Amino acid sequence: MTQVTIQLPDDLAEKVQSLDKWLPSILEISLLGLRTEAAATAADLIEFLRGNPSPQEVLDYHVSEERQTRLERLLALNGMGLLSRKEKQELEELEEIENVFVMLKAELSSKLAADRG
C-alpha cells in the first residue's frame, strides 16, 4: 500500500482524522464517478462509514431494504434482457460499489480471524 501525504485545512483535517481506518474505502467509493441512482447507495455506505463503525458492524452491514429491492429489480430486468441503457449503467455502478465493499469486508474478516487465532 502506498502512503500519500496531503495538506488540508485544520477543520477538514480534524474530520478526516476521525475517519482514518475507513478513509481509503470512503475515498475509493467517492472516486467511482457515479452518474446514476447508484450514487444514493454509495452515499448511504459513506454515511455509514462516517459513523466510525466497528469492524464487526462493517461485516454485518447490509444496504437498506429500499436499495436491496432496487437492486433485485435491476437484476430481474437484466435476466430478462429488459434493462434500459441507464439501468444497465446503474447496475454496473452498483457492482463497482459492491466490489469495493466486498474487498473491505474480506480484509476485515482476515484481520479479525488473525486477531482471534
VODREN-663859 format. One record per residue (C-alpha): residue number from 1; x, y, z. Coordinates in Angstrom, 3 decimals, decimal comma. Each point is the difference from the previous one (the first is absolute). Layout:
<sites>
resi = NUM	px = X	py = Y	pz = Z $
...
</sites>
This chain:
<sites>
resi = 1	px = 0,000	py = 0,000	pz = 0,000 $
resi = 2	px = 1,326	py = 3,430	pz = -0,905 $
resi = 3	px = -0,082	py = 2,783	pz = 2,559 $
resi = 4	px = -1,118	py = 3,418	pz = -1,224 $
resi = 5	px = 0,423	py = 3,255	pz = 1,878 $
resi = 6	px = -2,302	py = 2,948	pz = -0,693 $
resi = 7	px = -0,484	py = 3,369	pz = 1,610 $
resi = 8	px = -3,471	py = 0,837	pz = 1,249 $
resi = 9	px = -1,547	py = 2,959	pz = 1,796 $
resi = 10	px = -0,029	py = -0,625	pz = 3,759 $
resi = 11	px = -3,780	py = -0,436	pz = 0,254 $
resi = 12	px = -0,045	py = -2,577	pz = -2,807 $
resi = 13	px = 3,060	py = -1,764	pz = 1,412 $
resi = 14	px = -1,830	py = -0,495	pz = 3,315 $
resi = 15	px = -2,930	py = -1,623	pz = -1,801 $
resi = 16	px = 2,277	py = -2,214	pz = -2,074 $
resi = 17	px = 2,014	py = -1,189	pz = 3,008 $
resi = 18	px = -3,106	py = -1,483	pz = 1,577 $
resi = 19	px = -0,534	py = -2,075	pz = -3,158 $
resi = 20	px = 3,533	py = -1,320	pz = -0,289 $
resi = 21	px = -0,872	py = -3,706	pz = -0,139 $
resi = 22	px = -2,872	py = 0,474	pz = -2,500 $
resi = 23	px = 1,445	py = 2,854	pz = -2,065 $
resi = 24	px = 1,493	py = -2,166	pz = -2,773 $
resi = 25	px = -3,380	py = -1,661	pz = -0,627 $
resi = 26	px = -1,863	py = 3,303	pz = 0,197 $
resi = 27	px = 2,394	py = 1,523	pz = -2,524 $
resi = 28	px = -0,209	py = -2,997	pz = -2,297 $
resi = 29	px = -3,802	py = 0,094	pz = -0,029 $
resi = 30	px = -0,010	py = 3,789	pz = -0,412 $
resi = 31	px = 2,304	py = -0,214	pz = -3,005 $
resi = 32	px = -2,082	py = -2,533	pz = -1,942 $
resi = 33	px = -1,605	py = 2,841	pz = -1,971 $
resi = 34	px = -3,537	py = -1,293	pz = 0,389 $
resi = 35	px = -2,579	py = 1,551	pz = -2,323 $
resi = 36	px = -3,164	py = -1,935	pz = 0,798 $
resi = 37	px = -2,264	py = -0,815	pz = 2,922 $
resi = 38	px = 2,832	py = -2,232	pz = 1,244 $
resi = 39	px = 1,433	py = 3,188	pz = 1,507 $
resi = 40	px = -2,688	py = -0,241	pz = 2,702 $
resi = 41	px = 1,285	py = -3,432	pz = 1,014 $
resi = 42	px = 3,540	py = 1,373	pz = 0,095 $
resi = 43	px = -1,163	py = 2,938	pz = 2,117 $
resi = 44	px = -1,653	py = -2,386	pz = 2,481 $
resi = 45	px = 3,183	py = -2,035	pz = 0,245 $
resi = 46	px = 2,204	py = 3,062	pz = 0,457 $
resi = 47	px = -2,335	py = 1,334	pz = 2,681 $
resi = 48	px = 0,196	py = -3,359	pz = 1,782 $
resi = 49	px = 3,814	py = 0,035	pz = -0,086 $
resi = 50	px = 0,079	py = 3,614	pz = 1,184 $
resi = 51	px = -1,672	py = -1,244	pz = 3,175 $
resi = 52	px = 3,267	py = -1,826	pz = 0,787 $
resi = 53	px = -1,529	py = -3,474	pz = 0,343 $
resi = 54	px = 1,853	py = -2,890	pz = 1,556 $
resi = 55	px = 1,499	py = -2,582	pz = -2,360 $
resi = 56	px = -2,768	py = -2,426	pz = 1,019 $
resi = 57	px = -2,673	py = 2,595	pz = -0,801 $
resi = 58	px = 1,527	py = 0,393	pz = -3,461 $
resi = 59	px = -0,049	py = -3,764	pz = -0,499 $
resi = 60	px = -3,668	py = -0,077	pz = 1,062 $
resi = 61	px = -1,027	py = 2,981	pz = -2,171 $
resi = 62	px = -2,675	py = -0,420	pz = -2,654 $
resi = 63	px = -1,551	py = 2,595	pz = -2,263 $
resi = 64	px = -3,458	py = 1,262	pz = 0,852 $
resi = 65	px = -3,043	py = -1,968	pz = -1,075 $
resi = 66	px = -0,787	py = 2,735	pz = -2,538 $
resi = 67	px = 3,464	py = -0,276	pz = -1,595 $
resi = 68	px = -0,140	py = -3,809	pz = 0,050 $
resi = 69	px = -3,412	py = 0,029	pz = -1,710 $
resi = 70	px = 1,353	py = 2,319	pz = -2,687 $
resi = 71	px = 2,978	py = -2,300	pz = -0,588 $
resi = 72	px = -2,233	py = -3,068	pz = -0,207 $
resi = 73	px = -2,205	py = 1,783	pz = -2,560 $
resi = 74	px = 3,015	py = 0,892	pz = -2,131 $
resi = 75	px = 1,314	py = -3,557	pz = 0,206 $
resi = 76	px = -3,389	py = -1,413	pz = -1,018 $
resi = 77	px = -0,282	py = 2,379	pz = -2,960 $
resi = 78	px = 3,561	py = -0,816	pz = -0,977 $
resi = 79	px = -0,776	py = -3,720	pz = 0,101 $
resi = 80	px = -2,876	py = 0,597	pz = -2,413 $
resi = 81	px = 2,098	py = 2,247	pz = -2,231 $
resi = 82	px = -2,268	py = 2,986	pz = 0,690 $
resi = 83	px = 2,398	py = 2,540	pz = 1,533 $
resi = 84	px = 0,096	py = 3,457	pz = -1,503 $
resi = 85	px = 3,431	py = 1,498	pz = -0,660 $
resi = 86	px = -0,251	py = 2,116	pz = 3,145 $
resi = 87	px = -1,079	py = -2,980	pz = 2,125 $
resi = 88	px = 2,884	py = -2,048	pz = -1,381 $
resi = 89	px = 2,399	py = 2,784	pz = 0,994 $
resi = 90	px = -1,587	py = 0,117	pz = 3,468 $
resi = 91	px = 0,413	py = -3,760	pz = 0,420 $
resi = 92	px = 3,648	py = 0,264	pz = -1,054 $
resi = 93	px = 0,560	py = 2,802	pz = 2,504 $
resi = 94	px = -1,647	py = -2,035	pz = 2,759 $
resi = 95	px = 2,359	py = -2,852	pz = -0,864 $
resi = 96	px = 2,964	py = 2,378	pz = 0,373 $
resi = 97	px = -1,251	py = 1,094	pz = 3,432 $
resi = 98	px = -0,518	py = -3,613	pz = 0,993 $
resi = 99	px = 3,531	py = -0,904	pz = -1,104 $
resi = 100	px = 1,502	py = 2,715	pz = 2,209 $
resi = 101	px = -2,080	py = -1,084	pz = 2,975 $
resi = 102	px = 0,631	py = -3,719	pz = -0,511 $
resi = 103	px = 3,736	py = 0,686	pz = -0,041 $
resi = 104	px = -0,303	py = 2,037	pz = 3,211 $
resi = 105	px = -1,994	py = -2,775	pz = 1,676 $
resi = 106	px = 2,529	py = -2,621	pz = -1,123 $
resi = 107	px = 2,866	py = 2,042	pz = 1,438 $
resi = 108	px = -1,836	py = 0,514	pz = 3,292 $
resi = 109	px = -0,947	py = -3,662	pz = 0,201 $
resi = 110	px = 3,636	py = -1,016	pz = -0,455 $
resi = 111	px = 1,159	py = 2,459	pz = 2,655 $
resi = 112	px = -2,621	py = -1,166	pz = 2,486 $
resi = 113	px = 0,873	py = -3,651	pz = -0,635 $
resi = 114	px = 3,707	py = 0,763	pz = 0,516 $
resi = 115	px = -0,767	py = 1,855	pz = 3,233 $
resi = 116	px = -2,016	py = -2,970	pz = 1,295 $
resi = 117	px = 2,542	py = -2,597	pz = -1,107 $
</sites>
